Structures are given as structure tokens and as C-alpha cells.
Amino acid sequence: MRTYVTVARTKSVTEASRHLHLTQPAVSLQIRRLEDSLGETLFDRSGRGMKLTAAGTHLLPRAEEVLRSADSLEAAARDYRGIHSGSLSIGTTDVASIHVLPRTFRKFNRRYPGIELSVQVEGTRSLISSLRAGDIEIAIVALPVAGDDLVSRAVGEDRLVAILPRRHPLSDRKRIRLEELAGTPMITFKEESVTRTWVSETFRREGLNPTIAMEISSPEAIKKLVEVGLGFAFLPERTVHHEIRDGRLSSPSVAGVRLIRKIGALRVSDRYLSPAAEAFLDLLPK
């Protein structure tokens, strides 16, 4: 079609071949193939030069429109490869969104201002479902996660600490035993939480069964409920640093318990990642 338009504009196979960097026989062959495809003769070859027939004149504006659309599509593809426009959907846990990703978000937005970034904040299991369904390309979650179809890369870690209200009988001690906590109501994440499972297994290994007072998804809500005296909790240290420093919460060490939670970037192993998603992964902490 581009050959047809070029010949129509130059009115010469010779000139068209020069513009298109094709041989003259190749130009003539392409014109014949297009005519065969359309079932119409586009050029009158009876005289000198290449004059458009009535059909050729009628179809020329449509052909030019098609070429403009094709050129626009190629430009859009170049922009997409260059990460100049488009969108990226990721998922993250509450803690990671507040304490791990803000700098990455800032770098990404500054470097790729044309990309619309959509962030879904959920628990790990919900994010994995969204990832497998294709609703998001990347999930920033607590590790480990199960699934041969998933691949992860560590981007950070959290140390979980026990937190108590300041007026709790154990709050003035620097070190306590896990069994002492078992008698205090625990405020924890919901059952689908990887962190909840991990903390519960820590108690079970010691033959303990903590009393669950409340199940809440938000770590911010959990620490507020602990602060007003409704129970204890295990939360990432970075989420309660200021409250401990200001004396609003107590965080004694728990003998024999060391809970280091890894945070990872998760993707479906055999699924295509957009250039924007690849760029986001490159900006995450190593």
C-alpha cells in the first residue's frame, strides 16, 4: 500500500523505487499484487508515466489514511517500548506500601511520568490471587509463598517485635518468655495473612495456644488497639518505631524468638512483563 501511494504521488515507478529503496521490478510487482488483491486496476499504463485510474483516484485517500494509522501505531509502540506512556498495576501489602515502596514510587514517577501507576493494597494471599488472575503484574508481599508458577526476588526484610500497652504488667521488663504472652489477648492479622500464619506457628512450636482477641488487616489499626490496652501483637519493628520511642508502646524482647520477615517482589514466572513492570522491578531495593 505504501508503494501504491508513493507511485501515485511521484507518477513514476523509477522515482518511487528511489524513494522506497526498491528495484523497479519490485515496485511493479507490489502494485500488481495490490491490484489483484483489490480486484481493481489502480494505474493506467498505456502512456508515459503512471496515471491513476478512476478506481486508483477513488481509493488513494483511503490508502493514505491507512498508512497514517499504521505510522501512528508504530509510534505508539515505540513510546510503549520507551516507557513514555501506558499504565502499570501492582499490588502491595500495607506495611510495604508505607515503609518499603515510597522511594521507589517517587523514583518511578520522576523517571516515567507518562506511566499511570495503579497500586492495590491487600493482604498477601489476596494479592497472589490478583497476580495469578492477571489483574496486577507485580506483587510486593511477605515471603515465603508457595507456588511453582511464581518467582520472587527479595527487596527488604522486617523484624517482627512484640508490642504491649505501656500499662501491661510485662511492659517494664526488657525480656519476657513466649508463654507469658500466651495469657494475654492477642490482636493479629486475619487468617489469610502470611505473617499471622508465621506467628501462630511460633506459638505452636512451643506448645502454646494464644487467645485471639481481634483479627484486623491494618497494622496501623492493630498498634492503636494495643496502645489503648486491648491486647498485645507482633508487628514489623519499623511500623512501631515511633510509638516505642515516644513511650506509647512497650517492646520487650521475647526469649528464643527471632522473627525476621522477608519482603519480596513476586511475579508469575511464565507471563510476559510489560516494559513498565520491568522498569519498576529495576528500581526496587536490591
Secondary structure, DSSP 4 states (H G I P E B T S, - for coil): -HHHHHHHHHS-HHHHHHHHT--HHHHHHHHHHHHHHHTS--EE-SSSS-EE-HHHHHHHHHHHHHHHHHHHHHHHHHHHHTTSSEEEEEEE-HHHHHHTSHHHHHHHHHH-TTEEEEEEE--HHHHHHHHHHTS-SEEEEEE----TTEEEEEEEEEEEEEEEETTSTTTT-SEE-HHHHTTS-EEE--TT-HHHHHHHHHHHHTT----EEEE-S-HHHHHHHHHTTS-BEEEEHHHHHHHHHTTSEE--EETT--EEEEEEEEEETTS---HHHHHHHHHS--
